[in-house]
Amino acid sequence: MELINDNSKNDMKTIYFRMAGAAVITAVMMASCSDVVDIPQHDPYASNGAPVIEAIYDAQDASATPQVITGGVLNQMIKIKGKNLSHVKSISFNGLEVDVRHAAYAESDFCNVTIPRKIPEEVTNKLIYTTEQGSVTMDFPVNIPNLQLDGLKNEFTLQGDKVQVMGDFFDLYGFSKDEETNTSKITIHNEAEGYSEVLPVDSITESYMGILIPKDAPDNSLITFEWDGMDGRKTKTIPYRMSDQLMFSSMDGDLGWWNDWLKSQLTWGGNSGDPKCLGYQFIRLQKNQDLSSSIIGSWSWNSTGMGCNWRWLDASANPEKYVLKFEVCTASSKPFYNYGDNGKAGSRNGGYMITLNGGATRNQWDPVSDGLNNTYGEWQTISLPLVDCLGGSVLPTEPDQWVSLEFVCQPNSNDDWQIDHSFGQFRIEPAEY
């Protein structure tokens, strides 16, 4: 008979108690499991029927109570609120389908989507939203902008140079560097010279278009743009280097008939820091009226006059159809001064006055309020309504009558000015060609 010692008895007791404990724990766990309540998880992409659109908002409206919108614009991101909007298959505005893989994100109760930046073949004013379980159509007009074409950034750009065409939406209306996709046409022409040349688009983005002026393009040419608009073929003509409309062929003889303030600041572009000469003498304004300092004192009155024999008799009869043009250039470190509320929000107060024929009301030129702060050393064309520049005066109705142009610089604040602003090519032109 085998004997079991006390140590073996103790080990068996330990094993027994461990097994009993494990059994109790297992029983407790099983009892606990039977009391667990299953909580269903929220599925943000669940859908149980056709899509329903309840409201549309601008996706950038982060306010606590965003405003409902009833229409949109090209390239706008909108937020569609509703039901069953997930699993989207297609979204279209005016028949233009969105790339839902890249330009839309949808869950059950909302969808963020960007309106395509394209011109539709037909304006239906309809938004069509389609998912795997159905489709919904609603009225949602999208504003389709017309092509905006203002002119050349610098109308006196030299032959052989590139120039920006001022405007917007060129890429939407068929202007392209790619000959296969380009449906527009740009022609520079001069009937008197028997000159005509089709110009390609040199560069283009959503916000910029540039062209290259041919080296043999004559002055006094016109540039005609053609494109397919929403209701047929459209054209617009703009001027290029209208040198035959210059008021002053030489500023040496026509400038400063009562003082020499600006005569000493005339240049052909050969001085250090001068902007590029555009073929004519120009004013580089850096000093005060007595030429003693580059500081133009606060509220100081600095003025001079220029003059010419008037030959624009149609402008005399119809001044509302004409403009005074010139080119301006600011050194990069010397932008135009910003007068804030003293500009268009209050009274026009840009510090420059340009007035024709002794007008009783001097014409304030306020470049900053017109959106021009700095030309960064490049020339830019300015166009002022002729009526504004007259200040109530009347132009001659007979040829070769003398007309003055008064030029005033007055810092209209408590701050002195340090400026480096250039002016050239003063001329009279039709507002439209």
TORKOL-4160 file (C-alpha; in steps of 0.2 Angstrom, whole numbers, padded with zeros to 4 digits, m for minus):
433
<pt num="1" X="0000" Y="0000" Z="0000"/>
<pt num="2" X="0007" Y="0017" Z="m0006"/>
<pt num="3" X="0008" Y="0030" Z="0008"/>
<pt num="4" X="0004" Y="0048" Z="0004"/>
<pt num="5" X="0014" Y="0060" Z="0015"/>
<pt num="6" X="0007" Y="0077" Z="0022"/>
<pt num="7" X="0016" Y="0087" Z="0008"/>
<pt num="8" X="0007" Y="0078" Z="m0006"/>
<pt num="9" X="m0010" Y="0080" Z="0004"/>
<pt num="10" X="m0007" Y="0099" Z="0004"/>
<pt num="11" X="m0003" Y="0100" Z="m0014"/>
<pt num="12" X="m0019" Y="0091" Z="m0019"/>
<pt num="13" X="m0029" Y="0103" Z="m0008"/>
<pt num="14" X="m0021" Y="0118" Z="m0017"/>
<pt num="15" X="m0025" Y="0111" Z="m0034"/>
<pt num="16" X="m0043" Y="0107" Z="m0028"/>
<pt num="17" X="m0045" Y="0125" Z="m0022"/>
<pt num="18" X="m0038" Y="0132" Z="m0038"/>
<pt num="19" X="m0050" Y="0122" Z="m0049"/>
<pt num="20" X="m0065" Y="0126" Z="m0038"/>
<pt num="21" X="m0060" Y="0145" Z="m0039"/>
<pt num="22" X="m0059" Y="0144" Z="m0058"/>
<pt num="23" X="m0076" Y="0136" Z="m0059"/>
<pt num="24" X="m0083" Y="0150" Z="m0049"/>
<pt num="25" X="m0075" Y="0163" Z="m0060"/>
<pt num="26" X="m0081" Y="0154" Z="m0076"/>
<pt num="27" X="m0099" Y="0153" Z="m0069"/>
<pt num="28" X="m0099" Y="0172" Z="m0064"/>
<pt num="29" X="m0092" Y="0177" Z="m0081"/>
<pt num="30" X="m0106" Y="0167" Z="m0090"/>
<pt num="31" X="m0119" Y="0174" Z="m0079"/>
<pt num="32" X="m0112" Y="0192" Z="m0082"/>
<pt num="33" X="m0112" Y="0189" Z="m0101"/>
<pt num="34" X="m0130" Y="0184" Z="m0101"/>
<pt num="35" X="m0134" Y="0202" Z="m0094"/>
<pt num="36" X="m0124" Y="0212" Z="m0108"/>
<pt num="37" X="m0135" Y="0223" Z="m0119"/>
<pt num="38" X="m0130" Y="0225" Z="m0137"/>
<pt num="39" X="m0129" Y="0244" Z="m0142"/>
<pt num="40" X="m0130" Y="0246" Z="m0161"/>
<pt num="41" X="m0116" Y="0256" Z="m0169"/>
<pt num="42" X="m0120" Y="0272" Z="m0179"/>
<pt num="43" X="m0116" Y="0270" Z="m0198"/>
<pt num="44" X="m0113" Y="0287" Z="m0205"/>
<pt num="45" X="m0115" Y="0280" Z="m0223"/>
<pt num="46" X="m0132" Y="0271" Z="m0220"/>
<pt num="47" X="m0146" Y="0273" Z="m0233"/>
<pt num="48" X="m0163" Y="0267" Z="m0233"/>
<pt num="49" X="m0171" Y="0275" Z="m0248"/>
<pt num="50" X="m0170" Y="0288" Z="m0262"/>
<pt num="51" X="m0160" Y="0304" Z="m0258"/>
<pt num="52" X="m0169" Y="0319" Z="m0250"/>
<pt num="53" X="m0162" Y="0337" Z="m0251"/>
<pt num="54" X="m0168" Y="0348" Z="m0237"/>
<pt num="55" X="m0157" Y="0363" Z="m0238"/>
<pt num="56" X="m0141" Y="0369" Z="m0246"/>
<pt num="57" X="m0127" Y="0380" Z="m0238"/>
<pt num="58" X="m0111" Y="0388" Z="m0243"/>
<pt num="59" X="m0098" Y="0376" Z="m0236"/>
<pt num="60" X="m0087" Y="0390" Z="m0230"/>
<pt num="61" X="m0101" Y="0397" Z="m0219"/>
<pt num="62" X="m0095" Y="0392" Z="m0202"/>
<pt num="63" X="m0108" Y="0402" Z="m0192"/>
<pt num="64" X="m0119" Y="0394" Z="m0179"/>
<pt num="65" X="m0134" Y="0397" Z="m0190"/>
<pt num="66" X="m0128" Y="0396" Z="m0208"/>
<pt num="67" X="m0139" Y="0405" Z="m0221"/>
<pt num="68" X="m0148" Y="0394" Z="m0234"/>
<pt num="69" X="m0143" Y="0398" Z="m0252"/>
<pt num="70" X="m0154" Y="0395" Z="m0267"/>
<pt num="71" X="m0141" Y="0397" Z="m0280"/>
<pt num="72" X="m0122" Y="0396" Z="m0282"/>
<pt num="73" X="m0107" Y="0401" Z="m0293"/>
<pt num="74" X="m0094" Y="0392" Z="m0302"/>
<pt num="75" X="m0080" Y="0383" Z="m0291"/>
<pt num="76" X="m0090" Y="0386" Z="m0275"/>
<pt num="77" X="m0090" Y="0372" Z="m0262"/>
<pt num="78" X="m0108" Y="0369" Z="m0255"/>
<pt num="79" X="m0115" Y="0358" Z="m0241"/>
<pt num="80" X="m0131" Y="0349" Z="m0246"/>
<pt num="81" X="m0141" Y="0343" Z="m0230"/>
<pt num="82" X="m0154" Y="0330" Z="m0231"/>
<pt num="83" X="m0157" Y="0311" Z="m0230"/>
<pt num="84" X="m0150" Y="0296" Z="m0239"/>
<pt num="85" X="m0136" Y="0306" Z="m0247"/>
<pt num="86" X="m0122" Y="0293" Z="m0245"/>
<pt num="87" X="m0116" Y="0281" Z="m0259"/>
<pt num="88" X="m0118" Y="0295" Z="m0272"/>
<pt num="89" X="m0116" Y="0290" Z="m0290"/>
<pt num="90" X="m0117" Y="0306" Z="m0299"/>
<pt num="91" X="m0121" Y="0325" Z="m0295"/>
<pt num="92" X="m0124" Y="0337" Z="m0310"/>
<pt num="93" X="m0127" Y="0356" Z="m0311"/>
<pt num="94" X="m0134" Y="0362" Z="m0328"/>
<pt num="95" X="m0130" Y="0345" Z="m0335"/>
<pt num="96" X="m0111" Y="0346" Z="m0330"/>
<pt num="97" X="m0106" Y="0331" Z="m0320"/>
<pt num="98" X="m0095" Y="0332" Z="m0304"/>
<pt num="99" X="m0081" Y="0321" Z="m0302"/>
<pt num="100" X="m0088" Y="0313" Z="m0286"/>
<pt num="101" X="m0072" Y="0304" Z="m0283"/>
<pt num="102" X="m0062" Y="0320" Z="m0280"/>
<pt num="103" X="m0074" Y="0334" Z="m0279"/>
<pt num="104" X="m0088" Y="0327" Z="m0267"/>
<pt num="105" X="m0089" Y="0319" Z="m0250"/>
<pt num="106" X="m0105" Y="0312" Z="m0244"/>
<pt num="107" X="m0112" Y="0304" Z="m0228"/>
<pt num="108" X="m0130" Y="0299" Z="m0225"/>
<pt num="109" X="m0136" Y="0317" Z="m0220"/>
<pt num="110" X="m0124" Y="0329" Z="m0229"/>
<pt num="111" X="m0113" Y="0330" Z="m0245"/>
<pt num="112" X="m0099" Y="0343" Z="m0248"/>
<pt num="113" X="m0097" Y="0346" Z="m0266"/>
<pt num="114" X="m0089" Y="0359" Z="m0278"/>
<pt num="115" X="m0098" Y="0366" Z="m0292"/>
<pt num="116" X="m0089" Y="0363" Z="m0308"/>
<pt num="117" X="m0079" Y="0378" Z="m0315"/>
<pt num="118" X="m0085" Y="0375" Z="m0333"/>
<pt num="119" X="m0097" Y="0383" Z="m0345"/>
<pt num="120" X="m0113" Y="0372" Z="m0348"/>
<pt num="121" X="m0119" Y="0369" Z="m0366"/>
<pt num="122" X="m0137" Y="0373" Z="m0359"/>
<pt num="123" X="m0142" Y="0382" Z="m0344"/>
<pt num="124" X="m0156" Y="0371" Z="m0335"/>
<pt num="125" X="m0154" Y="0378" Z="m0318"/>
<pt num="126" X="m0156" Y="0361" Z="m0311"/>
<pt num="127" X="m0146" Y="0351" Z="m0298"/>
<pt num="128" X="m0148" Y="0332" Z="m0300"/>
<pt num="129" X="m0142" Y="0321" Z="m0286"/>
<pt num="130" X="m0141" Y="0302" Z="m0289"/>
<pt num="131" X="m0137" Y="0288" Z="m0277"/>
<pt num="132" X="m0137" Y="0269" Z="m0278"/>
<pt num="133" X="m0156" Y="0270" Z="m0272"/>
<pt num="134" X="m0163" Y="0284" Z="m0282"/>
<pt num="135" X="m0162" Y="0302" Z="m0288"/>
<pt num="136" X="m0168" Y="0319" Z="m0284"/>
<pt num="137" X="m0169" Y="0335" Z="m0295"/>
<pt num="138" X="m0171" Y="0353" Z="m0288"/>
<pt num="139" X="m0170" Y="0370" Z="m0294"/>
<pt num="140" X="m0153" Y="0377" Z="m0291"/>
<pt num="141" X="m0147" Y="0391" Z="m0303"/>
<pt num="142" X="m0128" Y="0393" Z="m0305"/>
<pt num="143" X="m0122" Y="0411" Z="m0310"/>
<pt num="144" X="m0112" Y="0409" Z="m0327"/>
<pt num="145" X="m0101" Y="0424" Z="m0328"/>
<pt num="146" X="m0098" Y="0432" Z="m0345"/>
<pt num="147" X="m0080" Y="0434" Z="m0351"/>
<pt num="148" X="m0072" Y="0450" Z="m0344"/>
<pt num="149" X="m0060" Y="0459" Z="m0355"/>
<pt num="150" X="m0053" Y="0475" Z="m0349"/>
<pt num="151" X="m0038" Y="0478" Z="m0360"/>
<pt num="152" X="m0019" Y="0476" Z="m0359"/>
<pt num="153" X="m0011" Y="0479" Z="m0342"/>
<pt num="154" X="0002" Y="0490" Z="m0351"/>
<pt num="155" X="m0005" Y="0497" Z="m0368"/>
<pt num="156" X="0012" Y="0504" Z="m0372"/>
<pt num="157" X="0021" Y="0487" Z="m0370"/>
<pt num="158" X="0036" Y="0487" Z="m0383"/>
<pt num="159" X="0036" Y="0476" Z="m0398"/>
<pt num="160" X="0043" Y="0459" Z="m0394"/>
<pt num="161" X="0038" Y="0459" Z="m0376"/>
<pt num="162" X="0025" Y="0449" Z="m0367"/>
<pt num="163" X="0010" Y="0458" Z="m0359"/>
<pt num="164" X="m0005" Y="0453" Z="m0348"/>
<pt num="165" X="m0023" Y="0454" Z="m0354"/>
<pt num="166" X="m0033" Y="0461" Z="m0340"/>
<pt num="167" X="m0049" Y="0452" Z="m0337"/>
<pt num="168" X="m0056" Y="0436" Z="m0330"/>
<pt num="169" X="m0063" Y="0419" Z="m0336"/>
<pt num="170" X="m0053" Y="0417" Z="m0352"/>
<pt num="171" X="m0050" Y="0399" Z="m0349"/>
<pt num="172" X="m0069" Y="0396" Z="m0348"/>
<pt num="173" X="m0072" Y="0403" Z="m0365"/>
<pt num="174" X="m0060" Y="0393" Z="m0376"/>
<pt num="175" X="m0044" Y="0403" Z="m0374"/>
<pt num="176" X="m0030" Y="0390" Z="m0373"/>
<pt num="177" X="m0012" Y="0387" Z="m0377"/>
<pt num="178" X="m0017" Y="0370" Z="m0384"/>
<pt num="179" X="m0022" Y="0372" Z="m0402"/>
<pt num="180" X="m0034" Y="0356" Z="m0401"/>
<pt num="181" X="m0044" Y="0364" Z="m0387"/>
<pt num="182" X="m0042" Y="0382" Z="m0392"/>
<pt num="183" X="m0059" Y="0389" Z="m0399"/>
<pt num="184" X="m0054" Y="0408" Z="m0398"/>
<pt num="185" X="m0045" Y="0419" Z="m0409"/>
<pt num="186" X="m0034" Y="0434" Z="m0406"/>
<pt num="187" X="m0028" Y="0446" Z="m0420"/>
<pt num="188" X="m0018" Y="0461" Z="m0420"/>
<pt num="189" X="m0021" Y="0472" Z="m0435"/>
<pt num="190" X="m0018" Y="0490" Z="m0442"/>
<pt num="191" X="m0028" Y="0494" Z="m0458"/>
<pt num="192" X="m0017" Y="0509" Z="m0462"/>
<pt num="193" X="m0001" Y="0499" Z="m0462"/>
<pt num="194" X="m0009" Y="0483" Z="m0471"/>
<pt num="195" X="m0004" Y="0473" Z="m0456"/>
<pt num="196" X="m0013" Y="0458" Z="m0448"/>
<pt num="197" X="m0006" Y="0444" Z="m0437"/>
<pt num="198" X="m0015" Y="0430" Z="m0427"/>
<pt num="199" X="m0008" Y="0429" Z="m0410"/>
<pt num="200" X="m0007" Y="0413" Z="m0400"/>
<pt num="201" X="m0010" Y="0413" Z="m0381"/>
<pt num="202" X="0007" Y="0413" Z="m0373"/>
<pt num="203" X="0001" Y="0408" Z="m0355"/>
<pt num="204" X="m0015" Y="0405" Z="m0346"/>
<pt num="205" X="m0022" Y="0400" Z="m0329"/>
<pt num="206" X="m0038" Y="0403" Z="m0321"/>
<pt num="207" X="m0034" Y="0420" Z="m0316"/>
<pt num="208" X="m0021" Y="0426" Z="m0329"/>
<pt num="209" X="m0018" Y="0427" Z="m0348"/>
<pt num="210" X="m0003" Y="0433" Z="m0357"/>
<pt num="211" X="0001" Y="0436" Z="m0376"/>
<pt num="212" X="0017" Y="0440" Z="m0385"/>
<pt num="213" X="0017" Y="0456" Z="m0395"/>
<pt num="214" X="0025" Y="0453" Z="m0412"/>
<pt num="215" X="0042" Y="0462" Z="m0415"/>
<pt num="216" X="0035" Y="0470" Z="m0431"/>
<pt num="217" X="0018" Y="0475" Z="m0424"/>
<pt num="218" X="0016" Y="0494" Z="m0428"/>
<pt num="219" X="0010" Y="0507" Z="m0416"/>
<pt num="220" X="m0008" Y="0512" Z="m0417"/>
<pt num="221" X="m0014" Y="0494" Z="m0419"/>
<pt num="222" X="m0030" Y="0486" Z="m0413"/>
<pt num="223" X="m0031" Y="0469" Z="m0405"/>
<pt num="224" X="m0047" Y="0459" Z="m0408"/>
<pt num="225" X="m0053" Y="0445" Z="m0397"/>
<pt num="226" X="m0066" Y="0432" Z="m0403"/>
<pt num="227" X="m0074" Y="0418" Z="m0393"/>
<pt num="228" X="m0089" Y="0408" Z="m0391"/>
<pt num="229" X="m0101" Y="0416" Z="m0378"/>
<pt num="230" X="m0117" Y="0409" Z="m0371"/>
<pt num="231" X="m0127" Y="0416" Z="m0385"/>
<pt num="232" X="m0116" Y="0415" Z="m0400"/>
<pt num="233" X="m0099" Y="0421" Z="m0406"/>
<pt num="234" X="m0092" Y="0437" Z="m0397"/>
<pt num="235" X="m0079" Y="0450" Z="m0401"/>
<pt num="236" X="m0070" Y="0464" Z="m0392"/>
<pt num="237" X="m0057" Y="0476" Z="m0399"/>
<pt num="238" X="m0044" Y="0485" Z="m0388"/>
<pt num="239" X="m0030" Y="0497" Z="m0392"/>
<pt num="240" X="m0011" Y="0494" Z="m0393"/>
<pt num="241" X="0002" Y="0509" Z="m0392"/>
<pt num="242" X="m0009" Y="0523" Z="m0398"/>
<pt num="243" X="0005" Y="0535" Z="m0400"/>
<pt num="244" X="m0005" Y="0546" Z="m0413"/>
<pt num="245" X="m0016" Y="0551" Z="m0398"/>
<pt num="246" X="m0002" Y="0557" Z="m0387"/>
<pt num="247" X="m0005" Y="0575" Z="m0380"/>
<pt num="248" X="0013" Y="0579" Z="m0379"/>
<pt num="249" X="0025" Y="0573" Z="m0392"/>
<pt num="250" X="0040" Y="0580" Z="m0382"/>
<pt num="251" X="0038" Y="0584" Z="m0363"/>
<pt num="252" X="0053" Y="0596" Z="m0365"/>
<pt num="253" X="0043" Y="0609" Z="m0373"/>
<pt num="254" X="0026" Y="0605" Z="m0367"/>
<pt num="255" X="0029" Y="0603" Z="m0348"/>
<pt num="256" X="0031" Y="0616" Z="m0334"/>
<pt num="257" X="0024" Y="0632" Z="m0342"/>
<pt num="258" X="0023" Y="0640" Z="m0325"/>
<pt num="259" X="0038" Y="0631" Z="m0315"/>
<pt num="260" X="0052" Y="0618" Z="m0318"/>
<pt num="261" X="0046" Y="0606" Z="m0304"/>
<pt num="262" X="0044" Y="0591" Z="m0316"/>
<pt num="263" X="0056" Y="0597" Z="m0330"/>
<pt num="264" X="0071" Y="0592" Z="m0319"/>
<pt num="265" X="0063" Y="0575" Z="m0316"/>
<pt num="266" X="0061" Y="0570" Z="m0334"/>
<pt num="267" X="0070" Y="0555" Z="m0340"/>
<pt num="268" X="0072" Y="0543" Z="m0355"/>
<pt num="269" X="0075" Y="0529" Z="m0343"/>
<pt num="270" X="0094" Y="0530" Z="m0343"/>
<pt num="271" X="0096" Y="0535" Z="m0324"/>
<pt num="272" X="0100" Y="0522" Z="m0310"/>
<pt num="273" X="0084" Y="0514" Z="m0304"/>
<pt num="274" X="0073" Y="0521" Z="m0319"/>
<pt num="275" X="0059" Y="0510" Z="m0325"/>
<pt num="276" X="0060" Y="0504" Z="m0343"/>
<pt num="277" X="0058" Y="0517" Z="m0356"/>
<pt num="278" X="0043" Y="0514" Z="m0367"/>
<pt num="279" X="0049" Y="0525" Z="m0381"/>
<pt num="280" X="0045" Y="0542" Z="m0374"/>
<pt num="281" X="0051" Y="0553" Z="m0361"/>
<pt num="282" X="0043" Y="0551" Z="m0344"/>
<pt num="283" X="0042" Y="0559" Z="m0327"/>
<pt num="284" X="0050" Y="0550" Z="m0313"/>
<pt num="285" X="0043" Y="0560" Z="m0297"/>
<pt num="286" X="0055" Y="0559" Z="m0282"/>
<pt num="287" X="0057" Y="0577" Z="m0276"/>
<pt num="288" X="0046" Y="0591" Z="m0269"/>
<pt num="289" X="0042" Y="0606" Z="m0278"/>
<pt num="290" X="0057" Y="0617" Z="m0274"/>
<pt num="291" X="0068" Y="0601" Z="m0278"/>
<pt num="292" X="0077" Y="0603" Z="m0261"/>
<pt num="293" X="0072" Y="0586" Z="m0254"/>
<pt num="294" X="0066" Y="0569" Z="m0258"/>
<pt num="295" X="0053" Y="0572" Z="m0243"/>
<pt num="296" X="0037" Y="0579" Z="m0250"/>
<pt num="297" X="0030" Y="0587" Z="m0234"/>
<pt num="298" X="0013" Y="0583" Z="m0226"/>
<pt num="299" X="m0001" Y="0594" Z="m0235"/>
<pt num="300" X="0012" Y="0603" Z="m0246"/>
<pt num="301" X="0005" Y="0608" Z="m0263"/>
<pt num="302" X="0016" Y="0603" Z="m0277"/>
<pt num="303" X="0009" Y="0607" Z="m0294"/>
<pt num="304" X="0014" Y="0611" Z="m0312"/>
<pt num="305" X="0006" Y="0612" Z="m0329"/>
<pt num="306" X="0007" Y="0605" Z="m0346"/>
<pt num="307" X="m0002" Y="0610" Z="m0362"/>
<pt num="308" X="m0006" Y="0605" Z="m0380"/>
<pt num="309" X="m0016" Y="0611" Z="m0395"/>
<pt num="310" X="m0033" Y="0602" Z="m0394"/>
<pt num="311" X="m0037" Y="0591" Z="m0409"/>
<pt num="312" X="m0050" Y="0578" Z="m0401"/>
<pt num="313" X="m0066" Y="0588" Z="m0407"/>
<pt num="314" X="m0077" Y="0572" Z="m0405"/>
<pt num="315" X="m0071" Y="0571" Z="m0387"/>
<pt num="316" X="m0076" Y="0590" Z="m0385"/>
<pt num="317" X="m0094" Y="0585" Z="m0391"/>
<pt num="318" X="m0095" Y="0569" Z="m0382"/>
<pt num="319" X="m0083" Y="0569" Z="m0367"/>
<pt num="320" X="m0093" Y="0554" Z="m0359"/>
<pt num="321" X="m0087" Y="0543" Z="m0373"/>
<pt num="322" X="m0068" Y="0547" Z="m0370"/>
<pt num="323" X="m0055" Y="0544" Z="m0357"/>
<pt num="324" X="m0038" Y="0551" Z="m0352"/>
<pt num="325" X="m0025" Y="0538" Z="m0352"/>
<pt num="326" X="m0007" Y="0537" Z="m0345"/>
<pt num="327" X="0005" Y="0524" Z="m0339"/>
<pt num="328" X="0011" Y="0524" Z="m0321"/>
<pt num="329" X="0025" Y="0514" Z="m0312"/>
<pt num="330" X="0029" Y="0513" Z="m0294"/>
<pt num="331" X="0046" Y="0507" Z="m0287"/>
<pt num="332" X="0043" Y="0491" Z="m0277"/>
<pt num="333" X="0048" Y="0499" Z="m0261"/>
<pt num="334" X="0038" Y="0515" Z="m0264"/>
<pt num="335" X="0019" Y="0509" Z="m0266"/>
<pt num="336" X="0005" Y="0522" Z="m0267"/>
<pt num="337" X="m0001" Y="0528" Z="m0250"/>
<pt num="338" X="m0017" Y="0520" Z="m0243"/>
<pt num="339" X="m0028" Y="0533" Z="m0235"/>
<pt num="340" X="m0041" Y="0520" Z="m0230"/>
<pt num="341" X="m0058" Y="0528" Z="m0226"/>
<pt num="342" X="m0053" Y="0544" Z="m0235"/>
<pt num="343" X="m0053" Y="0534" Z="m0251"/>
<pt num="344" X="m0069" Y="0528" Z="m0260"/>
<pt num="345" X="m0077" Y="0524" Z="m0244"/>
<pt num="346" X="m0077" Y="0542" Z="m0239"/>
<pt num="347" X="m0070" Y="0556" Z="m0251"/>
<pt num="348" X="m0058" Y="0552" Z="m0265"/>
<pt num="349" X="m0042" Y="0557" Z="m0258"/>
<pt num="350" X="m0027" Y="0549" Z="m0266"/>
<pt num="351" X="m0014" Y="0563" Z="m0265"/>
<pt num="352" X="m0014" Y="0566" Z="m0284"/>
<pt num="353" X="m0025" Y="0577" Z="m0294"/>
<pt num="354" X="m0025" Y="0577" Z="m0313"/>
<pt num="355" X="m0037" Y="0591" Z="m0321"/>
<pt num="356" X="m0040" Y="0597" Z="m0339"/>
<pt num="357" X="m0043" Y="0614" Z="m0345"/>
<pt num="358" X="m0043" Y="0623" Z="m0328"/>
<pt num="359" X="m0058" Y="0614" Z="m0321"/>
<pt num="360" X="m0066" Y="0622" Z="m0306"/>
<pt num="361" X="m0066" Y="0605" Z="m0297"/>
<pt num="362" X="m0049" Y="0596" Z="m0297"/>
<pt num="363" X="m0050" Y="0578" Z="m0301"/>
<pt num="364" X="m0044" Y="0567" Z="m0287"/>
<pt num="365" X="m0035" Y="0551" Z="m0293"/>
<pt num="366" X="m0035" Y="0538" Z="m0279"/>
<pt num="367" X="m0026" Y="0523" Z="m0286"/>
<pt num="368" X="m0027" Y="0512" Z="m0270"/>
<pt num="369" X="m0046" Y="0514" Z="m0270"/>
<pt num="370" X="m0046" Y="0509" Z="m0288"/>
<pt num="371" X="m0037" Y="0493" Z="m0282"/>
<pt num="372" X="m0019" Y="0498" Z="m0287"/>
<pt num="373" X="m0006" Y="0498" Z="m0273"/>
<pt num="374" X="0010" Y="0494" Z="m0281"/>
<pt num="375" X="0016" Y="0490" Z="m0299"/>
<pt num="376" X="0033" Y="0483" Z="m0293"/>
<pt num="377" X="0043" Y="0492" Z="m0306"/>
<pt num="378" X="0032" Y="0488" Z="m0321"/>
<pt num="379" X="0022" Y="0500" Z="m0331"/>
<pt num="380" X="0003" Y="0499" Z="m0330"/>
<pt num="381" X="m0010" Y="0509" Z="m0340"/>
<pt num="382" X="m0022" Y="0520" Z="m0331"/>
<pt num="383" X="m0039" Y="0526" Z="m0338"/>
<pt num="384" X="m0049" Y="0540" Z="m0331"/>
<pt num="385" X="m0066" Y="0546" Z="m0337"/>
<pt num="386" X="m0063" Y="0562" Z="m0347"/>
<pt num="387" X="m0078" Y="0570" Z="m0339"/>
<pt num="388" X="m0071" Y="0568" Z="m0322"/>
<pt num="389" X="m0054" Y="0576" Z="m0328"/>
<pt num="390" X="m0063" Y="0591" Z="m0334"/>
<pt num="391" X="m0070" Y="0596" Z="m0317"/>
<pt num="392" X="m0084" Y="0606" Z="m0325"/>
<pt num="393" X="m0074" Y="0615" Z="m0339"/>
<pt num="394" X="m0078" Y="0614" Z="m0357"/>
<pt num="395" X="m0067" Y="0608" Z="m0371"/>
<pt num="396" X="m0063" Y="0618" Z="m0387"/>
<pt num="397" X="m0074" Y="0615" Z="m0402"/>
<pt num="398" X="m0062" Y="0622" Z="m0415"/>
<pt num="399" X="m0045" Y="0614" Z="m0419"/>
<pt num="400" X="m0028" Y="0619" Z="m0412"/>
<pt num="401" X="m0035" Y="0628" Z="m0397"/>
<pt num="402" X="m0023" Y="0627" Z="m0382"/>
<pt num="403" X="m0029" Y="0616" Z="m0367"/>
<pt num="404" X="m0019" Y="0614" Z="m0351"/>
<pt num="405" X="m0017" Y="0598" Z="m0340"/>
<pt num="406" X="m0013" Y="0602" Z="m0322"/>
<pt num="407" X="m0004" Y="0589" Z="m0312"/>
<pt num="408" X="m0004" Y="0591" Z="m0293"/>
<pt num="409" X="0004" Y="0580" Z="m0279"/>
<pt num="410" X="m0002" Y="0584" Z="m0261"/>
<pt num="411" X="0000" Y="0571" Z="m0247"/>
<pt num="412" X="m0017" Y="0573" Z="m0239"/>
<pt num="413" X="m0012" Y="0567" Z="m0222"/>
<pt num="414" X="m0001" Y="0571" Z="m0207"/>
<pt num="415" X="0013" Y="0560" Z="m0215"/>
<pt num="416" X="0027" Y="0566" Z="m0226"/>
<pt num="417" X="0029" Y="0556" Z="m0242"/>
<pt num="418" X="0044" Y="0548" Z="m0249"/>
<pt num="419" X="0039" Y="0542" Z="m0267"/>
<pt num="420" X="0047" Y="0535" Z="m0283"/>
<pt num="421" X="0032" Y="0536" Z="m0295"/>
<pt num="422" X="0034" Y="0538" Z="m0314"/>
<pt num="423" X="0021" Y="0544" Z="m0326"/>
<pt num="424" X="0021" Y="0545" Z="m0345"/>
<pt num="425" X="0011" Y="0544" Z="m0362"/>
<pt num="426" X="m0003" Y="0556" Z="m0357"/>
<pt num="427" X="m0016" Y="0554" Z="m0371"/>
<pt num="428" X="m0035" Y="0555" Z="m0376"/>
<pt num="429" X="m0043" Y="0539" Z="m0382"/>
<pt num="430" X="m0061" Y="0533" Z="m0385"/>
<pt num="431" X="m0067" Y="0523" Z="m0370"/>
<pt num="432" X="m0072" Y="0509" Z="m0382"/>
<pt num="433" X="m0066" Y="0504" Z="m0399"/>
